[in-house]
Amino acid sequence: MEDTYRTLEKPAEGLFRDRNSRFLSFGYPVTQADEIHQLVNGLKKKYHDARHHCYAYRLGAVNPDFRANDDGEPSGTAGKPILGQLVAYDVTNTLVVVVRYFGGTLLGTGGLINAYRSATRQMFENASIVTRFIEQNFSITFPYEKLNTVMHVMKEENLVPLHPLYEAQCRMEVAVRKSLAARFMQRFAGMPEIMVDSLQIDD
């Protein structure tokens, strides 16, 4: 079962120049659409004197959603070549924004496509790409006297309790690698006191 995806480890930057036009590229690891809007708007404010703020993103580990935005450049000359590099580098949960400062000379359709592609590639050459696991989230509810049993399983599976609540009725969440989710649930089979509920898949 394929349960991994590639993304940026941390933000990265690049720069490409062509006939006095400057193309500043910014790559970000992202997980939600709200992050994308905030990052794009932040760059528009920071580089408010730039002519264009073009971007593309892929979001989701399974059948990624994607979008390309030309921000006033001729259709298909900016967002699409940025997106093409996201696909070429096989990354998702990633946003790339390229900020253009016009240098006074028109580059033409081919020149623009090459510039936005090259600026994005420069960012990727400076970036660190990592492989992440697709995870399944679970909620575990159990009486306090079963705490040792639950924690024994957690230790053997190399899992970390999330948001633990240790009371008479304990509760915690845990993120399990998707390919190991069935095995994790099976560990508690035959233990009716321990309730394991599947939450949303982080994809």
Backbone as CSV, one residue per row, in Angstrom:
resi,resn,N_x,N_y,N_z,CA_x,CA_y,CA_z,C_x,C_y,C_z
1,MET,0.845,-1.196,0.000,0.000,0.000,0.000,0.886,1.254,0.000
2,GLU,0.656,2.126,-0.935,1.425,3.361,-1.000,0.863,4.339,0.029
3,ASP,1.675,4.705,1.006,1.188,5.608,2.054,2.196,6.689,2.378
4,THR,2.944,7.115,1.353,3.906,8.191,1.539,3.704,9.267,0.472
5,TYR,4.219,10.445,0.752,4.229,11.523,-0.234,5.450,12.396,0.005
6,ARG,5.817,13.177,-0.992,6.980,14.055,-0.913,6.524,15.504,-0.787
7,THR,7.232,16.257,0.045,6.911,17.666,0.221,8.169,18.408,0.659
8,LEU,8.086,19.731,0.757,9.219,20.507,1.245,9.366,20.328,2.751
9,GLU,10.592,20.193,3.201,10.834,20.095,4.642,10.578,21.432,5.325
10,LYS,10.951,22.528,4.644,10.786,23.871,5.187,10.771,24.855,4.025
11,PRO,10.393,26.115,4.267,10.362,27.094,3.177,11.726,27.232,2.500
12,ALA,11.681,27.532,1.215,12.902,27.715,0.427,12.674,28.826,-0.596
13,GLU,13.771,29.386,-1.101,13.674,30.503,-2.044,14.594,30.289,-3.233
14,GLY,14.283,30.986,-4.323,15.117,30.960,-5.516,15.034,32.296,-6.235
15,LEU,15.876,32.479,-7.236,15.900,33.728,-8.005,16.318,33.432,-9.432
16,PHE,15.605,34.031,-10.394,15.966,33.924,-11.807,15.847,35.309,-12.431
17,ARG,16.814,35.652,-13.290,16.809,36.955,-13.971,16.788,36.760,-15.473
18,ASP,16.060,37.621,-16.154,16.057,37.609,-17.615,15.777,39.026,-18.105
19,ARG,16.748,39.611,-18.810,16.610,40.954,-19.390,16.045,41.953,-18.383
20,ASN,16.697,42.016,-17.235,16.384,42.971,-16.173,15.104,42.663,-15.394
21,SER,14.333,41.678,-15.831,13.206,41.237,-15.007,13.738,40.258,-13.958
22,ARG,13.235,40.411,-12.737,13.629,39.517,-11.644,12.431,38.665,-11.239
23,PHE,12.691,37.383,-11.056,11.650,36.437,-10.657,12.082,35.801,-9.340
24,LEU,11.439,36.206,-8.256,11.747,35.702,-6.921,10.790,34.554,-6.609
25,SER,11.312,33.389,-6.313,10.463,32.219,-6.071,10.504,31.823,-4.598
26,PHE,9.326,31.451,-4.099,9.168,31.087,-2.697,8.374,29.782,-2.614
27,GLY,8.942,28.791,-1.959,8.255,27.507,-1.782,7.923,27.280,-0.321
28,TYR,6.744,26.703,-0.068,6.293,26.471,1.302,5.641,25.096,1.429
29,PRO,5.906,24.395,2.522,5.089,23.208,2.831,3.763,23.683,3.423
30,VAL,2.658,23.154,2.940,1.328,23.566,3.413,0.448,22.329,3.561
31,THR,-0.596,22.459,4.379,-1.517,21.338,4.558,-2.971,21.751,4.379
32,GLN,-3.252,23.072,4.386,-4.631,23.542,4.289,-4.712,24.736,3.343
33,ALA,-5.893,24.905,2.746,-6.101,26.007,1.809,-5.933,27.361,2.497
34,ASP,-6.324,27.456,3.757,-6.192,28.734,4.476,-4.744,29.194,4.533
35,GLU,-3.813,28.257,4.701,-2.397,28.614,4.727,-1.978,29.232,3.398
36,ILE,-2.483,28.679,2.304,-2.117,29.162,0.974,-2.524,30.618,0.806
37,HIS,-3.763,30.938,1.156,-4.241,32.312,1.010,-3.426,33.276,1.879
38,GLN,-3.110,32.860,3.090,-2.335,33.717,3.982,-0.929,33.975,3.442
39,LEU,-0.289,32.928,2.926,1.073,33.076,2.413,1.108,33.942,1.161
40,VAL,0.155,33.712,0.243,0.111,34.520,-0.979,-0.155,35.982,-0.641
41,ASN,-1.130,36.233,0.223,-1.453,37.609,0.597,-0.296,38.275,1.334
42,GLY,0.429,37.486,2.136,1.594,38.034,2.838,2.679,38.478,1.879
43,LEU,2.915,37.695,0.821,3.926,38.078,-0.165,3.467,39.274,-0.990
44,LYS,2.174,39.367,-1.261,1.653,40.524,-1.991,1.861,41.809,-1.198
45,LYS,1.726,41.710,0.127,1.945,42.895,0.966,3.439,43.221,1.065
46,LYS,4.258,42.191,1.242,5.697,42.412,1.394,6.318,42.947,0.112
47,TYR,5.884,42.396,-1.033,6.422,42.820,-2.336,5.325,43.551,-3.103
48,HIS,4.770,44.558,-2.468,3.623,45.286,-3.038,3.989,46.057,-4.302
49,ASP,5.277,46.321,-4.474,5.707,47.089,-5.645,6.023,46.192,-6.846
50,ALA,5.856,44.886,-6.693,6.086,43.972,-7.809,4.860,43.956,-8.718
51,ARG,5.066,43.612,-9.981,3.974,43.641,-10.947,3.091,42.404,-10.859
52,HIS,3.680,41.251,-10.592,2.910,40.006,-10.580,3.312,39.134,-9.398
53,HIS,2.328,38.414,-8.863,2.549,37.442,-7.787,1.842,36.144,-8.222
54,CYS,2.522,35.348,-9.008,1.928,34.152,-9.605,2.229,32.941,-8.724
55,TYR,1.326,31.980,-8.757,1.542,30.838,-7.872,0.854,29.582,-8.390
56,ALA,1.248,28.466,-7.790,0.595,27.182,-8.022,0.786,26.350,-6.778
57,TYR,-0.139,25.420,-6.565,-0.004,24.522,-5.431,-0.602,23.164,-5.747
58,ARG,-0.154,22.173,-5.001,-0.772,20.843,-4.958,-1.039,20.550,-3.494
59,LEU,-2.240,20.057,-3.195,-2.653,19.873,-1.810,-3.350,18.521,-1.663
60,GLY,-2.839,17.694,-0.766,-3.410,16.374,-0.527,-2.475,15.286,-1.011
61,ALA,-2.379,14.215,-0.234,-1.457,13.131,-0.578,-2.058,12.152,-1.581
62,VAL,-3.383,12.051,-1.617,-4.064,11.132,-2.532,-4.868,11.961,-3.524
63,ASN,-4.600,11.796,-4.816,-5.272,12.590,-5.855,-5.263,14.076,-5.501
64,PRO,-4.099,14.691,-5.484,-3.975,16.066,-4.985,-4.857,17.066,-5.740
65,ASP,-5.430,18.000,-4.970,-6.051,19.169,-5.575,-4.936,20.101,-6.034
66,PHE,-5.196,20.868,-7.070,-4.152,21.775,-7.542,-4.796,23.015,-8.152
67,ARG,-3.988,24.069,-8.221,-4.440,25.300,-8.853,-3.223,26.053,-9.360
68,ALA,-3.390,26.740,-10.472,-2.344,27.595,-11.026,-2.940,28.967,-11.295
69,ASN,-2.245,30.017,-10.882,-2.744,31.385,-11.016,-1.705,32.254,-11.719
70,ASP,-2.114,32.893,-12.821,-1.185,33.716,-13.620,-1.083,35.156,-13.134
71,ASP,-2.005,35.596,-12.288,-1.993,36.946,-11.711,-1.666,38.028,-12.744
72,GLY,-2.375,38.011,-13.864,-2.223,39.082,-14.846,-1.244,38.808,-15.967
73,GLU,-0.418,37.781,-15.824,0.461,37.400,-16.924,-0.408,36.725,-18.009
74,PRO,0.072,36.676,-19.253,-0.693,35.985,-20.302,-1.048,34.563,-19.882
75,SER,-2.255,34.141,-20.220,-2.767,32.859,-19.758,-1.809,31.705,-20.060
76,GLY,-1.512,30.927,-19.036,-0.679,29.744,-19.196,0.811,29.983,-19.152
77,THR,1.247,31.240,-18.959,2.688,31.524,-19.005,3.353,31.536,-17.632
78,ALA,2.569,31.494,-16.555,3.161,31.623,-15.217,2.735,30.477,-14.302
79,GLY,1.441,30.440,-13.950,0.972,29.409,-13.027,1.204,28.005,-13.543
80,LYS,0.967,27.793,-14.834,1.110,26.447,-15.399,2.547,25.944,-15.358
81,PRO,3.557,26.739,-15.760,4.931,26.230,-15.639,5.374,26.043,-14.186
82,ILE,4.841,26.840,-13.263,5.136,26.610,-11.845,4.566,25.259,-11.429
83,LEU,3.303,25.020,-11.780,2.661,23.748,-11.448,3.393,22.580,-12.092
84,GLY,3.878,22.787,-13.304,4.611,21.731,-13.985,5.837,21.285,-13.209
85,GLN,6.492,22.210,-12.526,7.657,21.848,-11.720,7.248,21.110,-10.444
86,LEU,6.091,21.474,-9.883,5.582,20.729,-8.729,5.369,19.265,-9.109
87,VAL,4.817,19.059,-10.298,4.586,17.694,-10.782,5.923,17.008,-11.095
88,ALA,6.830,17.745,-11.739,8.119,17.163,-12.124,8.920,16.714,-10.904
89,TYR,8.847,17.487,-9.831,9.569,17.132,-8.603,8.753,16.184,-7.722
90,ASP,7.541,15.863,-8.168,6.686,14.886,-7.491,6.451,15.269,-6.031
91,VAL,6.042,16.523,-5.813,5.746,16.978,-4.460,4.276,17.384,-4.363
92,THR,3.751,17.290,-3.166,2.406,17.775,-2.890,2.432,18.468,-1.530
93,ASN,1.258,18.957,-1.090,1.218,19.790,0.115,2.293,20.870,0.022
94,THR,2.365,21.474,-1.148,3.416,22.447,-1.457,2.835,23.611,-2.252
95,LEU,3.219,24.809,-1.862,2.859,26.046,-2.556,4.123,26.703,-3.078
96,VAL,4.075,27.173,-4.329,5.174,27.968,-4.879,4.601,29.281,-5.405
97,VAL,5.188,30.381,-4.961,4.813,31.717,-5.425,6.033,32.333,-6.099
98,VAL,5.825,32.887,-7.298,6.908,33.584,-7.996,6.504,35.042,-8.158
99,VAL,7.313,35.922,-7.584,7.079,37.365,-7.622,7.933,37.961,-8.731
100,ARG,7.293,38.699,-9.658,8.034,39.250,-10.779,8.147,40.764,-10.694
101,TYR,9.382,41.220,-10.828,9.658,42.643,-11.004,9.993,42.868,-12.473
102,PHE,9.159,43.630,-13.170,9.315,43.858,-14.603,10.550,44.722,-14.872
103,GLY,11.341,44.280,-15.846,12.590,44.975,-16.124,12.546,45.918,-17.311
104,GLY,11.355,46.109,-17.902,11.229,47.060,-18.997,11.253,46.437,-20.373
105,THR,11.589,45.148,-20.459,11.630,44.463,-21.748,10.639,43.297,-21.749
106,LEU,9.777,43.245,-22.741,8.828,42.139,-22.848,9.576,40.857,-23.181
107,LEU,9.221,39.782,-22.496,9.925,38.521,-22.692,9.234,37.607,-23.689
108,GLY,7.968,37.877,-24.002,7.233,37.004,-24.901,6.759,35.752,-24.180
109,THR,5.869,35.041,-24.853,5.276,33.859,-24.225,6.321,32.826,-23.833
110,GLY,7.204,32.492,-24.757,8.231,31.493,-24.464,9.168,31.942,-23.359
111,GLY,9.509,33.243,-23.384,10.412,33.772,-22.362,9.786,33.731,-20.983
112,LEU,8.491,34.047,-20.901,7.810,34.011,-19.609,7.717,32.583,-19.072
113,ILE,7.326,31.651,-19.927,7.218,30.247,-19.499,8.562,29.763,-18.965
114,ASN,9.630,30.071,-19.688,10.962,29.659,-19.253,11.349,30.321,-17.938
115,ALA,11.004,31.601,-17.774,11.386,32.332,-16.570,10.684,31.775,-15.338
116,TYR,9.370,31.552,-15.429,8.641,31.037,-14.270,9.037,29.601,-13.951
117,ARG,9.291,28.823,-14.998,9.771,27.453,-14.785,11.148,27.472,-14.119
118,SER,12.032,28.312,-14.630,13.406,28.355,-14.118,13.457,28.887,-12.693
119,ALA,12.642,29.891,-12.389,12.614,30.434,-11.030,12.152,29.366,-10.042
120,THR,11.140,28.598,-10.446,10.644,27.523,-9.582,11.702,26.443,-9.403
121,ARG,12.380,26.119,-10.493,13.434,25.101,-10.409,14.558,25.557,-9.479
122,GLN,14.909,26.837,-9.541,15.949,27.358,-8.652,15.560,27.186,-7.188
123,MET,14.276,27.426,-6.888,13.804,27.226,-5.517,13.975,25.768,-5.105
124,PHE,13.566,24.844,-5.992,13.664,23.426,-5.663,15.117,22.990,-5.490
125,GLU,16.030,23.581,-6.262,17.440,23.223,-6.125,17.994,23.668,-4.770
126,ASN,17.373,24.697,-4.191,17.802,25.176,-2.869,17.027,24.519,-1.728
127,ALA,16.017,23.736,-2.057,15.101,23.185,-1.049,15.526,21.797,-0.587
128,SER,14.977,21.401,0.532,15.123,20.032,1.031,13.760,19.357,0.911
129,ILE,13.709,18.262,0.143,12.462,17.526,-0.058,12.481,16.285,0.828
130,VAL,11.389,16.084,1.555,11.306,14.966,2.485,10.109,14.082,2.136
131,THR,10.162,12.851,2.601,9.052,11.915,2.429,8.267,11.832,3.735
132,ARG,6.961,12.038,3.644,6.081,11.972,4.815,5.139,10.774,4.678
133,PHE,4.636,10.322,5.823,3.657,9.240,5.830,2.241,9.801,5.774
134,ILE,1.364,9.117,5.038,-0.068,9.368,5.154,-0.516,8.653,6.420
135,GLU,-1.214,9.376,7.295,-1.563,8.813,8.593,-3.073,8.720,8.788
136,GLN,-3.462,7.744,9.571,-4.856,7.586,9.985,-4.927,7.956,11.467
137,ASN,-5.859,8.822,11.816,-5.999,9.257,13.204,-7.047,8.425,13.929
138,PHE,-6.730,8.068,15.166,-7.637,7.293,15.997,-7.852,7.987,17.334
139,SER,-9.030,7.783,17.891,-9.339,8.174,19.257,-9.465,6.910,20.091
140,ILE,-8.794,6.875,21.239,-8.827,5.709,22.114,-9.430,6.116,23.455
141,THR,-10.464,5.417,23.880,-11.120,5.667,25.167,-11.093,4.391,25.987
142,PHE,-10.703,4.511,27.266,-10.536,3.307,28.077,-10.535,3.684,29.565
143,PRO,-10.878,2.736,30.438,-10.818,3.003,31.876,-9.366,3.092,32.339
144,TYR,-9.138,3.824,33.418,-7.778,4.083,33.884,-6.999,2.789,34.138
145,GLU,-7.676,1.752,34.607,-6.963,0.515,34.919,-6.392,-0.172,33.680
146,LYS,-6.799,0.280,32.492,-6.254,-0.278,31.248,-5.129,0.593,30.665
147,LEU,-4.720,1.586,31.431,-3.694,2.510,30.920,-2.406,1.779,30.555
148,ASN,-1.942,0.880,31.419,-0.696,0.160,31.131,-0.805,-0.671,29.859
149,THR,-1.973,-1.273,29.648,-2.186,-2.073,28.442,-2.077,-1.210,27.195
150,VAL,-2.744,-0.059,27.226,-2.726,0.846,26.079,-1.315,1.379,25.831
151,MET,-0.649,1.800,26.887,0.681,2.378,26.724,1.695,1.331,26.272
152,HIS,1.485,0.076,26.633,2.362,-1.000,26.156,2.265,-1.134,24.639
153,VAL,1.029,-1.093,24.130,0.834,-1.153,22.676,1.460,0.068,22.005
154,MET,1.239,1.239,22.591,1.786,2.470,22.021,3.314,2.385,21.923
155,LYS,3.944,1.863,22.963,5.402,1.759,22.972,5.885,0.779,21.918
156,GLU,5.227,-0.380,21.831,5.647,-1.394,20.859,5.467,-0.918,19.418
157,GLU,4.448,-0.076,19.195,4.183,0.427,17.846,4.903,1.751,17.570
158,ASN,5.699,2.209,18.527,6.441,3.473,18.391,5.499,4.652,18.104
159,LEU,4.423,4.742,18.880,3.430,5.793,18.705,3.455,6.742,19.891
160,VAL,3.035,7.979,19.636,3.032,9.008,20.668,1.595,9.434,20.948
161,PRO,1.155,9.390,22.222,-0.207,9.836,22.542,-0.375,11.323,22.238
162,LEU,-1.522,11.672,21.659,-1.839,13.061,21.369,-3.027,13.484,22.229
163,HIS,-2.927,14.659,22.843,-4.001,15.212,23.669,-4.484,14.213,24.719
164,PRO,-3.566,13.593,25.480,-4.003,12.589,26.451,-4.782,13.201,27.613
165,LEU,-5.772,12.454,28.086,-6.567,12.836,29.250,-6.590,11.633,30.177
166,TYR,-5.907,11.756,31.316,-5.783,10.636,32.242,-6.708,10.866,33.441
167,GLU,-7.886,10.299,33.349,-8.864,10.387,34.423,-9.447,8.997,34.643
168,ALA,-10.571,8.913,35.353,-11.200,7.610,35.553,-11.498,6.956,34.207
169,GLN,-11.966,7.784,33.247,-12.136,7.353,31.858,-11.110,8.114,31.037
170,CYS,-10.105,7.431,30.576,-9.001,8.068,29.850,-9.331,8.210,28.370
171,ARG,-8.660,9.163,27.763,-8.844,9.358,26.332,-7.559,9.919,25.731
172,MET,-7.249,9.491,24.532,-6.109,10.051,23.805,-6.340,9.849,22.316
173,GLU,-5.587,10.580,21.523,-5.595,10.381,20.086,-4.216,9.910,19.653
174,VAL,-4.172,9.292,18.494,-2.904,8.797,17.979,-2.963,8.807,16.455
175,ALA,-1.841,9.138,15.827,-1.720,9.115,14.366,-0.898,7.899,13.975
176,VAL,-1.482,7.026,13.154,-0.848,5.768,12.770,-0.615,5.769,11.264
177,ARG,0.546,5.318,10.865,0.826,5.179,9.430,-0.285,4.358,8.779
178,LYS,-0.800,4.843,7.660,-1.997,4.256,7.052,-1.861,2.756,6.806
179,SER,-0.716,2.328,6.333,-0.533,0.907,6.020,-0.497,0.038,7.271
180,LEU,-0.329,0.662,8.456,-0.267,-0.089,9.710,-1.539,0.076,10.533
181,ALA,-2.538,0.782,9.991,-3.742,1.083,10.758,-4.514,-0.178,11.135
182,ALA,-4.668,-1.113,10.196,-5.415,-2.334,10.482,-4.729,-3.136,11.589
183,ARG,-3.410,-3.216,11.542,-2.667,-3.948,12.581,-2.848,-3.279,13.935
184,PHE,-2.847,-1.936,13.938,-3.023,-1.206,15.189,-4.377,-1.529,15.814
185,MET,-5.440,-1.500,15.025,-6.773,-1.791,15.548,-6.871,-3.235,16.036
186,GLN,-6.185,-4.130,15.333,-6.225,-5.542,15.712,-5.585,-5.766,17.082
187,ARG,-4.638,-4.917,17.467,-3.986,-5.057,18.773,-4.976,-4.974,19.923
188,PHE,-6.110,-4.311,19.696,-7.101,-4.146,20.765,-8.326,-5.032,20.566
189,ALA,-8.253,-5.925,19.613,-9.369,-6.850,19.376,-9.562,-7.718,20.620
190,GLY,-10.807,-7.944,20.988,-11.095,-8.750,22.166,-10.966,-8.001,23.468
191,MET,-10.814,-6.680,23.410,-10.744,-5.842,24.611,-11.894,-4.840,24.567
192,PRO,-13.091,-5.247,24.958,-14.255,-4.364,24.831,-14.165,-3.093,25.674
193,GLU,-13.328,-3.111,26.714,-13.208,-1.911,27.553,-12.455,-0.788,26.825
194,ILE,-11.701,-1.168,25.806,-10.893,-0.190,25.080,-11.573,0.114,23.753
195,MET,-12.071,1.335,23.628,-12.783,1.757,22.424,-11.825,2.497,21.490
196,VAL,-11.663,1.994,20.283,-10.797,2.622,19.280,-11.674,3.095,18.128
197,ASP,-11.733,4.398,17.938,-12.578,4.991,16.890,-11.693,5.664,15.846
198,SER,-12.006,5.384,14.596,-11.257,5.993,13.489,-11.725,7.425,13.270
199,LEU,-10.764,8.334,13.162,-11.059,9.723,12.838,-10.745,9.950,11.366
200,GLN,-10.637,11.218,10.955,-10.402,11.514,9.549,-9.010,11.105,9.133
201,ILE,-8.883,10.808,7.825,-7.564,10.500,7.271,-6.896,11.801,6.883
202,ASP,-5.635,11.975,7.318,-4.861,13.157,6.943,-4.237,12.925,5.586
203,ASP,-4.927,13.418,4.512,-4.381,13.179,3.173,-4.225,14.474,2.430
